[in-house]
Amino acid sequence: MALLMKTDTDRGPWWRDEFHKALPDLEFRLFPETGSLGDIEFALVWKPPHGFLATLPRLRAIFSLGAGVDHLLDDPRLPARVPVVRLVDVQLTRQMTEYAVMHVLRLHRNGPQYEEQQRRRVWREVPQKQTGERRVGVMGVGEIGGSIARALAGLGFDVAGWSRRPRPLPGVAGFAGREQLPAFLARSEIVVCVLPLTPQTADILDARAFAAMPRGGYVINIGRGRLLVETDLLDALAAGQLAGAVLDVFRKEPLPADSPLWSHPAVTVTPHTAAMTDPRSAVAQVVDNIRLIRAGQAPLNAIDPRAGY
């Protein structure tokens, strides 16, 4: 039995060491050194080449090297009968929550205004809202979004969540479905987007969405780059409809050097680092699922390909 890992980072040897500790009889292979394709029963991958997974005749499970699975579902030759399992990792959820809370607090406490004043050597107090007066909206309130919404509510913010279907959270106002999206956006001064990418959510943050938000609002996107229309964002910033944005994901990654987002004074860019999968916590989840599959049981956190998550 072999597991093949395909990653875009240089941490493959670290993953190998953690797998050897947790499951010594597992043969670990690091793409592109595949060895015999017929030996590979499990694939732990991030953005594998389209069609490659279909060449593995004994494949029993595909593990996404991250919370999102759109990089797998857009493969037209993805093996139909092989379960796709998303990573639900406590450490990853915690990191995403830290990132969102950090930037919401920075925006709430007028960080961009004070940073600009420092550049111009201006000493002036900016009026400050109380947390209970600041309305924050979280788009996508699953494992990660729910954690973010609860953390922000715990700090005293007026928090709402929006999702495809109702997902009640204590202390968080609930909105669901396309018909309630305009009302959700209209009450959200800061929107944090952690939606999965599906045909229904692609381009959801567009000119109409920005126009529905309160003037001078902010957008934080840590979901997927294709959720947000970058040209519409730049237009909304130019018109003053939005005051700023924090972007960790982009339609094309790495972000091209000529992208205007790099130098825009109202945009904060980070290189898809809101959370980094940690082998020390993630390997245990993969190994538990391998053991379930070996025992003839269904893996945990398998996604519904029709829903896209």
C-alpha beads as a LAMMPS data file, in Angstrom:
LAMMPS data file: protein, C-alpha beads

309 atoms
308 bonds

1 atom types
1 bond types

-500.0 500.0 xlo xhi
-500.0 500.0 ylo yhi
-500.0 500.0 zlo zhi

Masses

1 110.0

Atoms # bond

1 1 1 0.000 0.000 0.000
2 1 1 1.295 3.436 -0.912
3 1 1 0.204 7.026 -0.374
4 1 1 1.189 9.608 -2.962
5 1 1 1.469 13.233 -1.880
6 1 1 1.455 16.192 -4.241
7 1 1 2.171 19.572 -2.634
8 1 1 3.235 23.007 -3.856
9 1 1 5.423 23.589 -0.779
10 1 1 8.829 22.229 0.218
11 1 1 7.464 20.490 3.321
12 1 1 7.110 17.032 1.812
13 1 1 9.885 15.509 3.976
14 1 1 8.131 16.812 7.109
15 1 1 4.914 15.086 6.013
16 1 1 6.883 11.897 5.310
17 1 1 8.302 11.904 8.837
18 1 1 4.897 12.422 10.433
19 1 1 3.311 9.625 8.384
20 1 1 6.120 7.246 9.302
21 1 1 5.520 7.971 12.978
22 1 1 1.754 7.476 12.737
23 1 1 1.546 4.580 10.252
24 1 1 4.912 2.853 9.768
25 1 1 3.633 0.325 7.210
26 1 1 2.479 3.081 4.871
27 1 1 4.779 3.664 1.896
28 1 1 5.035 7.412 1.324
29 1 1 5.778 8.775 -2.152
30 1 1 6.243 12.405 -3.080
31 1 1 5.056 13.580 -6.504
32 1 1 6.446 13.513 -9.172
33 1 1 8.343 10.412 -7.941
34 1 1 5.288 8.171 -8.233
35 1 1 6.829 4.746 -8.631
36 1 1 4.428 2.095 -9.909
37 1 1 0.984 3.687 -10.268
38 1 1 -0.689 0.380 -9.447
39 1 1 0.652 0.500 -5.872
40 1 1 -1.001 3.804 -4.987
41 1 1 -4.181 3.453 -2.948
42 1 1 -4.349 6.920 -1.366
43 1 1 -3.601 10.379 -2.732
44 1 1 -3.025 13.451 -0.549
45 1 1 -2.914 16.286 -3.050
46 1 1 -3.100 19.977 -3.801
47 1 1 -3.883 20.952 -7.407
48 1 1 -2.839 17.693 -9.095
49 1 1 -2.604 17.771 -12.911
50 1 1 -6.002 17.217 -14.515
51 1 1 -6.474 13.590 -15.441
52 1 1 -3.636 12.284 -13.277
53 1 1 -5.785 10.773 -10.527
54 1 1 -7.694 8.792 -13.153
55 1 1 -4.447 6.966 -13.991
56 1 1 -4.267 5.353 -10.532
57 1 1 -6.110 2.012 -10.951
58 1 1 -6.225 1.040 -7.244
59 1 1 -7.048 4.449 -5.788
60 1 1 -9.333 4.167 -2.746
61 1 1 -9.494 7.758 -1.469
62 1 1 -8.437 11.265 -2.450
63 1 1 -7.497 13.576 0.418
64 1 1 -7.439 17.318 -0.215
65 1 1 -4.366 19.003 1.213
66 1 1 -6.516 21.810 2.575
67 1 1 -10.085 22.698 3.486
68 1 1 -11.155 23.437 -0.113
69 1 1 -11.843 20.807 -2.775
70 1 1 -12.553 22.954 -5.843
71 1 1 -9.018 22.225 -7.112
72 1 1 -10.109 18.591 -7.383
73 1 1 -13.691 18.962 -8.566
74 1 1 -12.668 21.037 -11.591
75 1 1 -10.858 17.981 -12.995
76 1 1 -13.197 16.595 -15.701
77 1 1 -11.590 13.151 -15.310
78 1 1 -11.810 12.949 -11.528
79 1 1 -12.571 9.286 -10.652
80 1 1 -16.298 9.217 -9.975
81 1 1 -16.401 6.351 -7.488
82 1 1 -13.438 7.386 -5.338
83 1 1 -14.381 9.403 -2.226
84 1 1 -12.946 12.909 -1.972
85 1 1 -12.162 13.841 1.618
86 1 1 -11.648 17.393 2.813
87 1 1 -9.334 18.327 5.623
88 1 1 -11.091 19.422 8.810
89 1 1 -8.141 20.380 10.956
90 1 1 -8.394 22.142 14.311
91 1 1 -5.132 24.013 13.785
92 1 1 -6.145 25.183 10.310
93 1 1 -9.490 26.434 11.641
94 1 1 -7.717 28.246 14.469
95 1 1 -5.295 29.950 12.086
96 1 1 -8.097 31.080 9.766
97 1 1 -9.978 32.446 12.764
98 1 1 -6.876 34.312 13.971
99 1 1 -6.394 35.871 10.537
100 1 1 -10.005 37.013 10.242
101 1 1 -10.167 38.398 13.783
102 1 1 -6.827 40.189 13.371
103 1 1 -7.976 42.036 10.274
104 1 1 -11.499 42.756 11.509
105 1 1 -9.987 44.342 14.623
106 1 1 -7.504 46.322 12.535
107 1 1 -10.286 47.699 10.336
108 1 1 -12.618 48.286 13.286
109 1 1 -9.938 50.222 15.189
110 1 1 -9.243 52.474 12.165
111 1 1 -5.874 50.893 11.441
112 1 1 -5.716 51.956 7.766
113 1 1 -6.492 55.571 8.676
114 1 1 -3.817 55.708 11.365
115 1 1 -1.271 54.045 9.064
116 1 1 -1.947 56.702 6.426
117 1 1 -1.685 59.451 9.034
118 1 1 1.669 58.059 10.155
119 1 1 2.963 58.193 6.584
120 1 1 1.902 61.855 6.431
121 1 1 3.050 62.575 10.039
122 1 1 -0.456 63.624 11.067
123 1 1 -1.422 63.469 14.769
124 1 1 -5.213 63.270 14.821
125 1 1 -7.731 61.099 16.644
126 1 1 -10.194 59.216 14.449
127 1 1 -13.706 58.699 15.896
128 1 1 -14.063 55.143 17.191
129 1 1 -17.177 52.958 17.198
130 1 1 -17.870 50.503 19.989
131 1 1 -17.697 46.841 19.011
132 1 1 -21.455 46.464 19.513
133 1 1 -21.991 49.212 16.941
134 1 1 -19.852 47.479 14.297
135 1 1 -21.770 45.062 12.110
136 1 1 -19.684 42.225 10.698
137 1 1 -20.953 39.611 8.244
138 1 1 -19.423 36.182 7.709
139 1 1 -20.183 34.490 4.395
140 1 1 -20.005 30.752 4.902
141 1 1 -20.594 29.520 8.443
142 1 1 -19.367 25.945 8.272
143 1 1 -16.456 24.638 10.329
144 1 1 -14.177 27.637 9.678
145 1 1 -16.747 30.384 9.191
146 1 1 -18.656 29.279 12.272
147 1 1 -15.478 29.530 14.337
148 1 1 -14.830 33.039 12.985
149 1 1 -18.395 34.182 13.654
150 1 1 -18.334 32.868 17.238
151 1 1 -14.965 34.488 17.929
152 1 1 -16.135 37.873 16.647
153 1 1 -19.413 37.646 18.569
154 1 1 -17.395 36.812 21.675
155 1 1 -15.536 40.107 21.249
156 1 1 -18.842 41.971 21.236
157 1 1 -19.314 42.615 17.516
158 1 1 -22.792 42.568 15.975
159 1 1 -22.268 39.475 13.813
160 1 1 -24.393 37.917 11.091
161 1 1 -23.761 34.779 9.080
162 1 1 -24.892 33.895 5.574
163 1 1 -24.937 30.448 4.006
164 1 1 -26.741 28.484 1.325
165 1 1 -28.966 26.853 3.913
166 1 1 -29.830 27.991 7.475
167 1 1 -27.071 27.290 10.002
168 1 1 -28.122 28.672 13.393
169 1 1 -25.296 29.903 15.642
170 1 1 -25.828 31.287 19.157
171 1 1 -25.357 35.052 19.246
172 1 1 -25.126 35.314 15.450
173 1 1 -27.927 36.624 13.220
174 1 1 -28.740 34.083 10.523
175 1 1 -29.309 34.707 6.820
176 1 1 -29.630 32.010 4.169
177 1 1 -30.215 31.658 0.452
178 1 1 -29.860 34.097 -2.406
179 1 1 -33.069 35.884 -1.450
180 1 1 -31.578 36.953 1.899
181 1 1 -28.134 37.897 0.556
182 1 1 -28.970 41.581 -0.159
183 1 1 -30.273 42.093 3.383
184 1 1 -27.181 40.402 4.820
185 1 1 -24.853 42.609 2.783
186 1 1 -26.811 45.774 3.584
187 1 1 -26.197 45.319 7.302
188 1 1 -22.520 44.269 7.055
189 1 1 -19.885 47.018 7.294
190 1 1 -17.132 44.388 7.200
191 1 1 -17.719 41.222 5.162
192 1 1 -15.526 38.187 5.825
193 1 1 -15.849 35.616 3.027
194 1 1 -14.934 31.976 3.703
195 1 1 -17.309 30.354 1.231
196 1 1 -16.329 27.261 -0.747
197 1 1 -16.020 27.745 -4.488
198 1 1 -18.961 26.186 -6.339
199 1 1 -20.850 27.125 -9.511
200 1 1 -23.326 28.909 -7.223
201 1 1 -20.726 30.960 -5.324
202 1 1 -18.318 31.883 -8.155
203 1 1 -18.207 35.702 -8.598
204 1 1 -20.593 36.207 -5.681
205 1 1 -18.608 39.250 -4.535
206 1 1 -19.259 41.431 -7.567
207 1 1 -20.429 44.974 -8.321
208 1 1 -23.971 44.225 -7.160
209 1 1 -22.739 42.794 -3.873
210 1 1 -20.454 45.759 -3.207
211 1 1 -23.270 48.200 -4.050
212 1 1 -25.532 46.453 -1.529
213 1 1 -23.054 47.018 1.319
214 1 1 -22.986 50.185 3.443
215 1 1 -20.887 52.892 1.800
216 1 1 -17.342 52.833 3.136
217 1 1 -17.403 49.137 3.983
218 1 1 -14.629 46.560 3.826
219 1 1 -14.236 43.082 2.333
220 1 1 -11.953 40.329 3.660
221 1 1 -11.655 37.336 1.313
222 1 1 -10.027 34.193 2.680
223 1 1 -12.205 31.710 0.781
224 1 1 -11.228 31.349 -2.867
225 1 1 -9.996 33.906 -5.378
226 1 1 -12.769 33.233 -7.881
227 1 1 -15.410 34.240 -5.338
228 1 1 -14.464 37.882 -5.897
229 1 1 -14.461 39.885 -9.132
230 1 1 -11.244 41.878 -8.832
231 1 1 -12.133 44.487 -11.459
232 1 1 -15.441 45.172 -9.698
233 1 1 -13.585 45.559 -6.411
234 1 1 -11.221 48.119 -7.922
235 1 1 -14.201 50.036 -9.339
236 1 1 -15.952 50.014 -5.949
237 1 1 -12.794 51.311 -4.260
238 1 1 -12.360 54.036 -6.873
239 1 1 -15.973 55.136 -6.385
240 1 1 -15.658 55.213 -2.606
241 1 1 -18.362 52.559 -2.185
242 1 1 -15.775 50.408 -0.423
243 1 1 -13.032 51.829 1.797
244 1 1 -10.717 48.850 1.564
245 1 1 -10.129 45.143 1.195
246 1 1 -7.973 42.395 2.674
247 1 1 -7.221 39.635 0.181
248 1 1 -5.439 36.365 0.871
249 1 1 -6.688 34.508 -2.230
250 1 1 -6.741 35.546 -5.876
251 1 1 -8.109 34.501 -9.241
252 1 1 -4.563 33.783 -10.379
253 1 1 -1.881 32.667 -7.927
254 1 1 0.816 33.746 -7.452
255 1 1 -0.675 37.206 -7.931
256 1 1 0.882 38.589 -11.151
257 1 1 3.503 41.291 -10.592
258 1 1 1.542 43.728 -12.762
259 1 1 -1.699 43.377 -10.780
260 1 1 -2.915 46.793 -9.501
261 1 1 -3.890 45.093 -6.249
262 1 1 -0.219 45.005 -5.172
263 1 1 0.128 48.779 -5.024
264 1 1 -3.416 49.871 -4.223
265 1 1 -3.302 51.924 -1.008
266 1 1 -6.610 50.495 0.252
267 1 1 -5.808 46.828 -0.378
268 1 1 -3.879 44.479 1.891
269 1 1 -2.371 41.497 0.052
270 1 1 -1.125 38.294 1.692
271 1 1 0.121 35.272 -0.317
272 1 1 -2.550 32.650 0.523
273 1 1 -1.207 32.283 4.056
274 1 1 -4.290 32.832 6.226
275 1 1 -3.690 29.238 7.304
276 1 1 -1.021 26.676 6.560
277 1 1 -1.816 22.985 6.947
278 1 1 0.297 21.579 9.783
279 1 1 1.369 17.939 9.297
280 1 1 1.514 17.373 13.051
281 1 1 -2.260 17.723 13.350
282 1 1 -3.400 16.876 9.796
283 1 1 -1.651 13.499 9.471
284 1 1 -3.695 12.040 12.340
285 1 1 -6.916 12.779 10.460
286 1 1 -5.657 11.186 7.236
287 1 1 -4.390 8.115 9.095
288 1 1 -7.719 7.698 10.933
289 1 1 -9.525 7.717 7.586
290 1 1 -7.071 5.226 6.063
291 1 1 -7.800 2.881 8.961
292 1 1 -11.549 3.295 8.444
293 1 1 -11.204 2.500 4.742
294 1 1 -9.022 -0.535 5.505
295 1 1 -11.794 -1.747 7.808
296 1 1 -14.382 -1.380 5.047
297 1 1 -15.978 1.769 6.460
298 1 1 -16.658 5.156 4.880
299 1 1 -14.115 7.927 5.589
300 1 1 -15.026 10.931 7.689
301 1 1 -15.526 14.339 6.038
302 1 1 -16.111 12.950 2.549
303 1 1 -17.648 15.680 0.401
304 1 1 -20.763 15.639 -1.749
305 1 1 -19.465 16.277 -5.293
306 1 1 -22.900 17.555 -6.362
307 1 1 -22.834 20.293 -3.703
308 1 1 -19.138 21.026 -4.200
309 1 1 -18.198 20.678 -0.519

Bonds

1 1 1 2
2 1 2 3
3 1 3 4
4 1 4 5
5 1 5 6
6 1 6 7
7 1 7 8
8 1 8 9
9 1 9 10
10 1 10 11
11 1 11 12
12 1 12 13
13 1 13 14
14 1 14 15
15 1 15 16
16 1 16 17
17 1 17 18
18 1 18 19
19 1 19 20
20 1 20 21
21 1 21 22
22 1 22 23
23 1 23 24
24 1 24 25
25 1 25 26
26 1 26 27
27 1 27 28
28 1 28 29
29 1 29 30
30 1 30 31
31 1 31 32
32 1 32 33
33 1 33 34
34 1 34 35
35 1 35 36
36 1 36 37
37 1 37 38
38 1 38 39
39 1 39 40
40 1 40 41
41 1 41 42
42 1 42 43
43 1 43 44
44 1 44 45
45 1 45 46
46 1 46 47
47 1 47 48
48 1 48 49
49 1 49 50
50 1 50 51
51 1 51 52
52 1 52 53
53 1 53 54
54 1 54 55
55 1 55 56
56 1 56 57
57 1 57 58
58 1 58 59
59 1 59 60
60 1 60 61
61 1 61 62
62 1 62 63
63 1 63 64
64 1 64 65
65 1 65 66
66 1 66 67
67 1 67 68
68 1 68 69
69 1 69 70
70 1 70 71
71 1 71 72
72 1 72 73
73 1 73 74
74 1 74 75
75 1 75 76
76 1 76 77
77 1 77 78
78 1 78 79
79 1 79 80
80 1 80 81
81 1 81 82
82 1 82 83
83 1 83 84
84 1 84 85
85 1 85 86
86 1 86 87
87 1 87 88
88 1 88 89
89 1 89 90
90 1 90 91
91 1 91 92
92 1 92 93
93 1 93 94
94 1 94 95
95 1 95 96
96 1 96 97
97 1 97 98
98 1 98 99
99 1 99 100
100 1 100 101
101 1 101 102
102 1 102 103
103 1 103 104
104 1 104 105
105 1 105 106
106 1 106 107
107 1 107 108
108 1 108 109
109 1 109 110
110 1 110 111
111 1 111 112
112 1 112 113
113 1 113 114
114 1 114 115
115 1 115 116
116 1 116 117
117 1 117 118
118 1 118 119
119 1 119 120
120 1 120 121
121 1 121 122
122 1 122 123
123 1 123 124
124 1 124 125
125 1 125 126
126 1 126 127
127 1 127 128
128 1 128 129
129 1 129 130
130 1 130 131
131 1 131 132
132 1 132 133
133 1 133 134
134 1 134 135
135 1 135 136
136 1 136 137
137 1 137 138
138 1 138 139
139 1 139 140
140 1 140 141
141 1 141 142
142 1 142 143
143 1 143 144
144 1 144 145
145 1 145 146
146 1 146 147
147 1 147 148
148 1 148 149
149 1 149 150
150 1 150 151
151 1 151 152
152 1 152 153
153 1 153 154
154 1 154 155
155 1 155 156
156 1 156 157
157 1 157 158
158 1 158 159
159 1 159 160
160 1 160 161
161 1 161 162
162 1 162 163
163 1 163 164
164 1 164 165
165 1 165 166
166 1 166 167
167 1 167 168
168 1 168 169
169 1 169 170
170 1 170 171
171 1 171 172
172 1 172 173
173 1 173 174
174 1 174 175
175 1 175 176
176 1 176 177
177 1 177 178
178 1 178 179
179 1 179 180
180 1 180 181
181 1 181 182
182 1 182 183
183 1 183 184
184 1 184 185
185 1 185 186
186 1 186 187
187 1 187 188
188 1 188 189
189 1 189 190
190 1 190 191
191 1 191 192
192 1 192 193
193 1 193 194
194 1 194 195
195 1 195 196
196 1 196 197
197 1 197 198
198 1 198 199
199 1 199 200
200 1 200 201
201 1 201 202
202 1 202 203
203 1 203 204
204 1 204 205
205 1 205 206
206 1 206 207
207 1 207 208
208 1 208 209
209 1 209 210
210 1 210 211
211 1 211 212
212 1 212 213
213 1 213 214
214 1 214 215
215 1 215 216
216 1 216 217
217 1 217 218
218 1 218 219
219 1 219 220
220 1 220 221
221 1 221 222
222 1 222 223
223 1 223 224
224 1 224 225
225 1 225 226
226 1 226 227
227 1 227 228
228 1 228 229
229 1 229 230
230 1 230 231
231 1 231 232
232 1 232 233
233 1 233 234
234 1 234 235
235 1 235 236
236 1 236 237
237 1 237 238
238 1 238 239
239 1 239 240
240 1 240 241
241 1 241 242
242 1 242 243
243 1 243 244
244 1 244 245
245 1 245 246
246 1 246 247
247 1 247 248
248 1 248 249
249 1 249 250
250 1 250 251
251 1 251 252
252 1 252 253
253 1 253 254
254 1 254 255
255 1 255 256
256 1 256 257
257 1 257 258
258 1 258 259
259 1 259 260
260 1 260 261
261 1 261 262
262 1 262 263
263 1 263 264
264 1 264 265
265 1 265 266
266 1 266 267
267 1 267 268
268 1 268 269
269 1 269 270
270 1 270 271
271 1 271 272
272 1 272 273
273 1 273 274
274 1 274 275
275 1 275 276
276 1 276 277
277 1 277 278
278 1 278 279
279 1 279 280
280 1 280 281
281 1 281 282
282 1 282 283
283 1 283 284
284 1 284 285
285 1 285 286
286 1 286 287
287 1 287 288
288 1 288 289
289 1 289 290
290 1 290 291
291 1 291 292
292 1 292 293
293 1 293 294
294 1 294 295
295 1 295 296
296 1 296 297
297 1 297 298
298 1 298 299
299 1 299 300
300 1 300 301
301 1 301 302
302 1 302 303
303 1 303 304
304 1 304 305
305 1 305 306
306 1 306 307
307 1 307 308
308 1 308 309
